[in-house]
Amino acid sequence: MGIGATAGVAAVGGIALSANASSSKSSSPSSSSSSDTLVFDPDAYTKLTKTVTDTAGTKHTVVYHFWKAITYVANPVDATYQSLIVSSPVEIDGKTVDASNAPILLANSVGGYLPSSVSTATEVGGGGSAMGGGAAPSGAPSSSASASASASAAAPGANGNTNATGGATSSNQLLALAAGYVVIEPGARGRTLKNSGGEYYGTAPAAIVDLKAAVRYVKSNKGRIPGNVERIVSAGTSAGGALSSLLGASGDSPIYDKYLKELGAADASDAIFATGAWCPITDLEHADGAYEWNWGGNGLSTGKTVDQTVSKALQAQFAEYQAGLKLRGLGGFGPLNARNLDAYMVEQYLEPSATTYLAALSDSARATYLKANTFITWSGGKATFTWADFLTHVGARKKDAPAFDAFDLSAGENNEFGTGTTLARHFTAYGAKNDSTGLSSKRVPSDIPAKLDLMNPMYHLVEKVNPNRSKHWWIRLGTKDSDTALTVAANLAARLDNLGDDVNHIYYWDEGHGANTDPGDFITWIAQVTGHKAKRGK
């Protein structure tokens, strides 16, 4: 759906149809030289034009100022990744726009915890996952480090943790720009990067530290950089959704200070105003149990059933964890535990999702769908069904067991917790105990617990409740997304709701990983929560 009156602009949505550069106001924009003082140069932009088609099919012409890659820390490990780009609209459909006080969409393009770079970007939406579906950046990184082309092939990740880039990560930037918002896209280090000595320098907590440093850079340049630096809204998908959630939950947490200091991050706050997260791959230390609780009875695409001894052991772990969270469900559901979580998921998310989907269909299309999906009862304009039937409807699970801390260290998350020259490590006691590689001591390394805290938003919401977290949350997930458990996002939303935060969380019916079917609504939501009203001239 398009943007309403709250946003103060015409409805926007869809994808960019064309873009062309026009005259530049000044000389070439600064790049890594900006890292010397971390002062943003407001005059170092190129003027560009972008055509965006809204959700009603109407084309909008956006003229905007574009700042090429700017290094956001004084002591970058690798400026190829530790840089950001800025896009600020100045004219929409022939009318001037004042974006000086507009919300800032901070859109990361991280997928699979892989590296993300904007170093060669030439327009809005130019960020990409360097080794996870996007084009690898060119240009030499800093002298102390380099991206290894072979690392991508050697790194774990075959267990399905990929990012469906092009969903939230592309449409959101374009729509935000067409709505009159400022769009900032930061790059970040990722798990496959290693230097000439064979040491991995993008594993946990590198990505979140980099995103925090980017926020600090933006906030330290208040009055110079376009937009309202107190109205930063983060957005990301998959692992990028997890990092967006973490960025929102962990604002100004002191546990990151030493890492930020090492990078020479700006002396400013890294708290953000609002958070958008699509299919967040998060809560990793409990993700295996959640996955088995959710998908344990579903077979793999090969028809194989996963090891049920492993699955049931992990389900038992999840039940204990879920009870310990002491969550209460949204909508007055009451306490959540492993025994009633299925009923909660159906009542709070799945039936409403199916209802919305079916209600939007024509009578004939709805009849066809219901004939093909007889597990759904459609009565009084409402869909009802059981959890068991829903699981059958989804079908094959995407990942084997364990899904995240693989016994053979093959999961991307094992690589995310690698260190030094060690490619991959176990990060759960169960994974370490059942290691099948012979490379592990059967115990979780001593530094892992602290790194898990650095990477998990739930730590900042449950164990150390952070008063500087975002208070506004937009969370989305497809009902057929088995890259992680559906309960991960539900638990995140429940905890935020229990803390009194504003939570807008729905599931997209029959959609898979990376879906973003209501981007126009997200742009409207940004205007609503930030109180923004666009200023238009003649």
C-alpha positions in Angstrom: 0.0 0.0 0.0 1.1 3.5 -0.6 1.9 6.3 1.8 -1.0 8.1 3.4 -1.5 11.7 4.5 0.7 11.3 7.5 3.8 11.1 5.4 2.8 14.4 3.7 3.8 13.1 0.2 2.3 11.1 -2.6 2.1 7.3 -2.3 5.4 5.6 -3.2 6.4 2.0 -3.6 7.8 -0.5 -6.1 11.2 -0.4 -7.7 13.4 2.1 -9.5 12.9 2.1 -13.2 15.8 4.4 -14.2 18.5 6.6 -12.8 20.8 9.1 -14.4 23.5 11.4 -13.2 23.2 15.2 -13.7 25.5 18.0 -12.9 27.7 17.9 -9.8 27.8 20.9 -7.4 31.4 20.5 -6.4 34.5 18.4 -6.8 34.7 14.7 -6.2 33.3 13.7 -2.8 35.7 12.7 -0.1 36.3 9.0 0.6 38.7 7.5 3.1 40.3 11.0 3.7 37.2 11.8 5.7 38.3 9.3 8.3 41.1 11.7 9.4 38.7 14.0 11.2 35.3 12.2 10.9 33.8 15.5 9.7 31.2 15.2 7.0 31.6 17.5 4.1 28.1 18.8 3.2 29.3 20.1 -0.2 31.0 17.0 -1.5 28.0 15.5 -3.3 26.9 14.6 -6.8 23.4 15.5 -7.9 21.5 12.5 -9.3 18.0 11.7 -10.6 16.1 8.6 -9.8 12.7 7.4 -11.1 10.7 5.4 -8.6 7.4 3.7 -9.3 4.9 3.7 -6.4 2.6 0.9 -5.4 -0.2 2.3 -7.5 2.1 2.2 -10.6 2.8 6.0 -10.7 6.3 7.1 -11.5 7.9 9.7 -9.3 11.1 11.6 -10.3 13.5 12.2 -7.4 16.4 14.5 -7.6 18.9 13.9 -4.8 22.3 14.6 -3.5 24.6 11.6 -3.3 27.8 11.3 -1.2 30.1 8.5 -2.3 31.8 6.2 0.2 32.9 8.0 3.4 34.9 6.0 5.9 33.1 6.3 9.3 35.9 5.5 11.7 39.3 7.1 12.2 41.2 3.8 12.5 39.6 1.5 9.9 40.6 -2.2 9.8 39.3 -2.2 6.2 37.8 1.0 4.7 36.4 -1.1 1.9 33.7 -2.2 4.3 33.8 0.5 7.0 32.3 3.2 4.9 28.9 4.6 4.2 27.0 6.4 1.5 24.4 9.2 1.9 21.4 10.1 -0.3 19.3 13.1 0.4 16.3 14.2 -1.7 16.1 17.9 -2.9 13.3 17.7 -5.4 10.4 15.2 -5.8 8.1 15.5 -8.9 9.4 19.0 -9.6 8.8 20.3 -6.1 11.7 21.2 -3.8 12.1 19.1 -0.6 13.8 20.2 2.6 15.2 17.1 4.2 17.2 18.8 6.9 14.9 17.5 9.6 13.7 14.3 7.8 14.0 10.9 9.3 17.1 8.9 8.4 16.8 5.4 7.1 19.9 3.5 8.0 19.7 0.5 5.7 22.3 -2.2 6.0 22.7 -4.9 3.3 24.2 -7.6 5.4 23.2 -11.2 4.5 24.5 -14.4 6.1 26.8 -12.4 8.4 28.9 -11.9 5.2 30.8 -8.7 4.3 28.9 -5.7 3.0 30.4 -2.9 1.1 29.4 0.4 -0.5 32.9 1.3 -1.5 32.0 1.5 -5.3 28.4 2.5 -5.0 27.4 5.2 -7.4 23.7 5.7 -6.4 21.1 5.1 -3.7 20.6 1.4 -3.0 24.2 0.7 -4.0 25.1 -1.4 -1.0 25.7 -5.1 -1.5 26.8 -8.2 0.3 30.4 -8.7 -0.9 30.3 -12.5 -0.7 26.7 -13.3 -0.3 24.8 -12.6 -3.4 26.0 -9.1 -4.3 28.9 -7.9 -6.4 32.2 -8.0 -4.7 33.6 -4.5 -4.2 36.7 -3.4 -6.0 39.5 -1.2 -4.6 42.2 -2.0 -2.2 41.4 -2.3 1.5 43.6 -0.8 4.2 47.3 -1.9 4.3 46.7 -4.0 7.4 44.0 -6.2 5.9 42.6 -7.6 2.7 39.6 -9.5 1.6 40.4 -13.1 0.6 38.6 -14.3 -2.5 39.2 -17.9 -1.4 37.7 -17.3 2.0 34.1 -17.3 0.6 34.5 -20.7 -1.0 36.2 -22.2 2.1 33.9 -20.6 4.7 31.0 -22.6 6.2 27.5 -21.6 5.2 26.2 -24.5 3.1 23.6 -25.2 5.7 21.3 -22.6 4.2 22.0 -19.3 6.0 21.7 -17.0 3.0 20.0 -13.7 2.6 17.3 -13.0 0.1 18.7 -9.6 -0.9 16.5 -7.4 -2.9 13.5 -7.6 -0.5 13.7 -5.1 2.3 17.2 -4.0 1.4 16.3 -2.4 -2.0 12.7 -1.3 -1.9 13.0 0.4 1.4 15.8 2.7 0.3 14.0 3.8 -2.8 10.7 4.3 -1.1 12.3 6.3 1.7 14.1 8.6 -0.7 10.9 9.2 -2.7 9.1 10.0 0.6 11.6 12.7 1.3 13.7 10.8 3.9 17.5 10.7 4.0 18.9 7.3 3.2 22.3 6.2 4.7 23.7 2.9 3.8 26.7 1.6 5.8 29.0 -1.2 4.9 30.2 -3.6 7.5 32.9 -6.3 7.9 31.8 -9.9 7.6 32.8 -13.4 8.7 34.7 -14.5 5.5 37.3 -11.7 5.6 40.9 -12.6 6.5 44.2 -10.7 6.3 47.5 -11.7 4.7 48.3 -13.7 7.8 45.2 -15.8 7.5 43.4 -14.2 10.4 39.7 -13.6 10.2 38.9 -10.0 11.0 35.1 -9.8 10.3 33.8 -12.4 12.7 31.7 -11.5 15.8 31.3 -8.8 16.9 32.8 -6.9 13.9 29.5 -6.3 12.0 27.5 -4.8 14.9 30.5 -2.7 16.1 30.8 -1.3 12.5 27.1 -0.4 12.4 27.3 1.3 15.8 30.4 3.2 14.6 28.4 4.3 11.5 25.6 5.6 13.8 28.1 7.5 15.9 29.6 9.1 12.8 26.1 10.3 11.7 25.2 11.6 15.1 28.6 13.4 15.5 27.9 15.3 12.3 24.6 16.8 13.4 24.0 20.0 11.5 26.4 18.9 8.7 24.9 15.7 7.5 21.3 15.9 6.1 18.4 14.6 8.2 17.4 14.5 11.8 20.1 12.5 13.6 17.8 11.9 16.5 15.3 10.1 14.2 17.5 7.3 12.8 15.5 4.2 11.7 17.5 1.0 11.1 16.5 -1.6 8.5 17.9 -5.0 7.6 17.0 -8.5 6.4 18.0 -11.9 7.6 21.4 -11.6 9.4 21.0 -7.9 8.6 17.6 -8.0 10.3 19.3 -9.6 13.3 21.9 -6.8 13.3 19.2 -4.2 12.9 17.4 -5.6 16.0 20.7 -5.7 17.9 21.4 -2.1 16.9 18.0 -1.1 18.2 18.3 -3.1 21.4 21.8 -2.2 22.4 22.0 1.6 22.0 24.9 3.0 24.0 25.6 -0.3 25.8 29.1 -0.1 27.4 30.0 -3.7 26.4 31.0 -2.4 22.9 33.1 0.5 24.1 36.5 -1.1 23.8 35.8 -2.2 20.3 34.6 1.2 19.2 37.5 2.9 20.8 40.0 0.6 18.9 38.4 1.7 15.6 38.5 5.4 16.5 34.7 5.7 16.3 33.2 9.2 16.8 32.5 10.3 20.4 28.7 10.2 20.1 25.7 8.1 20.9 25.0 5.0 18.9 21.3 4.7 20.1 18.7 4.8 17.3 15.1 5.9 17.3 13.3 3.0 15.6 14.1 -0.5 14.2 12.9 -2.4 11.2 13.8 -6.0 11.0 12.9 -8.6 8.3 13.3 -12.3 9.0 15.9 -11.6 11.7 18.3 -14.5 12.2 19.1 -13.9 15.9 19.2 -15.4 19.4 21.8 -17.7 18.0 22.7 -19.6 21.2 19.0 -20.7 21.5 18.3 -20.9 17.8 18.9 -24.7 17.5 16.3 -25.5 20.1 13.8 -23.0 18.7 14.3 -24.5 15.3 13.6 -28.0 16.4 10.6 -27.0 18.5 9.2 -25.3 15.4 10.3 -27.5 12.5 11.4 -30.7 14.3 8.7 -32.9 12.7 9.2 -31.6 9.2 11.4 -33.5 6.9 14.2 -32.1 4.7 13.6 -31.5 1.0 15.4 -34.8 0.3 12.6 -36.6 2.2 15.0 -37.4 4.9 14.0 -37.0 8.6 16.5 -35.4 10.8 18.0 -37.3 13.8 15.1 -37.3 16.2 17.3 -37.9 19.2 19.1 -34.6 18.4 15.8 -32.9 17.6 14.1 -33.9 20.9 17.2 -33.0 23.0 17.2 -29.5 21.5 13.4 -29.2 21.9 13.9 -29.9 25.6 16.5 -27.2 25.9 14.2 -24.8 24.2 11.4 -25.5 26.6 13.6 -24.7 29.5 14.8 -21.5 27.8 11.3 -20.4 26.9 10.1 -20.8 30.5 13.0 -18.8 31.8 12.1 -15.8 29.6 8.8 -15.4 31.5 7.2 -13.7 28.6 3.6 -12.8 28.2 2.0 -12.9 24.8 0.6 -10.0 22.9 -3.2 -9.4 22.9 -3.6 -10.5 26.5 -2.7 -14.1 25.8 -0.9 -14.6 29.1 2.3 -16.4 30.0 4.1 -18.1 27.1 5.8 -21.5 27.4 6.7 -24.4 25.1 3.3 -26.1 25.8 1.2 -23.2 24.6 3.5 -21.4 22.2 1.9 -23.3 19.2 -1.6 -22.0 20.1 -0.2 -18.5 20.6 1.6 -18.5 17.2 -1.6 -19.7 15.5 -3.9 -17.2 17.3 -1.7 -14.2 17.3 0.1 -14.4 14.0 -0.7 -17.3 11.6 -4.5 -17.2 11.4 -4.5 -13.3 11.1 -1.9 -13.7 8.4 -3.9 -16.2 6.4 -7.1 -14.1 7.0 -5.5 -11.0 5.6 -4.2 -12.9 2.6 -7.5 -14.6 1.8 -9.6 -11.6 2.3 -7.6 -9.7 -0.3 -8.3 -12.3 -3.0 -11.2 -12.3 -5.4 -14.0 -14.7 -4.5 -12.9 -17.1 -7.3 -9.2 -16.9 -6.4 -10.1 -17.5 -2.7 -12.3 -20.5 -3.6 -9.4 -22.0 -5.6 -6.9 -21.5 -2.8 -9.2 -23.0 -0.2 -9.9 -26.0 -2.5 -6.2 -26.6 -2.7 -5.7 -26.0 1.0 -8.5 -27.8 2.7 -6.8 -27.6 6.2 -8.1 -24.0 6.4 -11.6 -23.4 7.5 -12.9 -20.1 6.1 -16.0 -18.8 8.0 -17.2 -15.3 8.7 -14.3 -13.8 6.9 -11.8 -15.6 9.1 -9.3 -18.4 8.6 -8.8 -21.1 11.2 -6.6 -24.1 11.3 -4.3 -26.1 13.6 -0.6 -25.8 14.2 0.0 -29.4 13.0 -1.8 -28.7 9.8 0.1 -25.5 9.3 3.4 -27.3 9.6 2.3 -29.9 7.0 1.3 -27.0 4.8 4.8 -25.5 5.0 6.4 -28.8 4.1 10.2 -29.3 4.0 12.4 -27.6 6.5 15.4 -25.8 5.1 18.1 -26.9 7.6 19.4 -30.1 9.2 19.8 -30.6 12.9 21.4 -28.7 14.6 20.5 -25.8 12.3 23.0 -23.3 13.5 25.7 -24.8 15.6 26.4 -27.7 13.3 28.3 -30.7 14.7 30.6 -30.6 11.7 31.1 -26.8 12.0 29.5 -26.3 8.5 27.0 -23.6 9.4 27.7 -20.0 8.6 27.2 -19.2 12.3 30.1 -21.4 13.2 32.2 -19.2 11.0 30.7 -16.1 12.6 32.3 -17.2 15.8 35.6 -18.1 14.3 38.6 -16.2 15.6 42.2 -15.6 14.6 43.2 -18.2 12.0 40.4 -20.6 13.2 37.7 -20.7 10.6 34.8 -21.9 12.6 34.0 -22.8 16.3 31.1 -24.2 18.3 29.2 -21.6 20.3 26.8 -23.9 22.3 27.6 -26.6 24.8 25.5 -29.1 22.9 27.2 -28.4 19.7 30.7 -28.6 21.3 29.8 -31.8 23.1 28.7 -33.5 19.9 31.5 -32.2 17.7 32.1 -34.5 14.8 35.2 -32.9 13.4 37.8 -33.8 16.0 38.9 -30.2 16.0 37.0 -29.1 19.1 37.9 -29.7 22.8 34.2 -30.6 23.4 33.9 -27.4 25.4 32.8 -23.9 24.4 35.8 -21.6 24.2 36.0 -19.2 27.1 35.5 -16.0 25.0 32.3 -17.3 23.4 29.7 -16.3 26.1 30.8 -12.6 26.0 30.6 -12.6 22.2 27.1 -14.1 22.3 26.0 -11.2 24.5 27.5 -8.8 22.0 25.5 -10.5 19.2 22.1 -11.1 20.8 19.4 -8.4 21.2 17.7 -10.5 23.9 20.7 -10.0 26.2 19.9 -6.2 26.1 16.2 -6.8 26.6 16.2 -9.6 29.2 19.5 -10.0 31.1 20.6 -6.3 31.0 17.5 -4.3 30.1 18.8 -1.3 28.2 16.9 2.0 28.8 18.5 3.4 25.6 17.0 0.9 23.2 14.7 1.8 20.4 11.1 2.2 21.5 9.5 1.6 18.1 9.8 -1.7 16.3 8.7 -3.0 12.9 9.2 -6.8 12.6 8.3 -8.9 9.6 8.6 -12.6 8.6 7.2 -15.0 6.0 5.2 -17.9 7.3 7.1 -20.3 5.0 10.5 -19.0 6.2 12.3 -22.0 7.7 15.7 -20.3 7.8 15.0 -19.9 11.5 12.1 -20.6 13.8 9.1 -18.5 13.6 9.2 -18.2 17.4 12.4 -16.1 17.3 10.7 -13.0 16.0 7.6 -13.7 18.2 9.7 -13.9 21.3 11.5 -10.7 20.4 8.2 -8.9 19.8 6.7 -10.3 23.1 9.6 -9.1 25.2 9.5 -5.6 23.6 5.8 -5.4 24.2 6.3 -6.6 27.8 8.7 -3.7 28.2 6.2 -1.2 27.0 7.6 -0.6 23.5 5.6 0.1 20.4 5.7 -3.2 18.4 4.3 -3.6 14.9 4.8 -7.3 14.1 3.1 -9.4 11.5 3.8 -12.5 9.3 3.4 -12.6 5.6 1.3 -15.6 4.6 3.0 -18.2 2.3 6.0 -16.0 1.9 9.6 -17.2 2.3 12.9 -15.7 3.5 13.5 -12.1 2.7 9.9 -11.2 1.9 8.8 -7.5 2.2 5.3 -7.3 0.9 4.2 -4.0 2.6 7.1 -1.6 2.1 4.8 1.4 1.6 3.3 0.7 5.0 6.8 0.7 6.5 7.5 4.2 5.0 4.2 5.4 6.4 5.0 3.9 9.8 8.3 5.8 9.9 6.4 9.1 9.4 4.0 8.2 12.1 6.5 7.2 14.8 8.9 10.0 14.0 6.2 12.6 13.7 7.6 13.7 10.4 5.7 15.9 8.0 7.4 16.6 4.7 8.2 20.2 3.7 7.5 20.8 0.1 8.3 23.9 -1.9 7.1 25.0 -5.3 
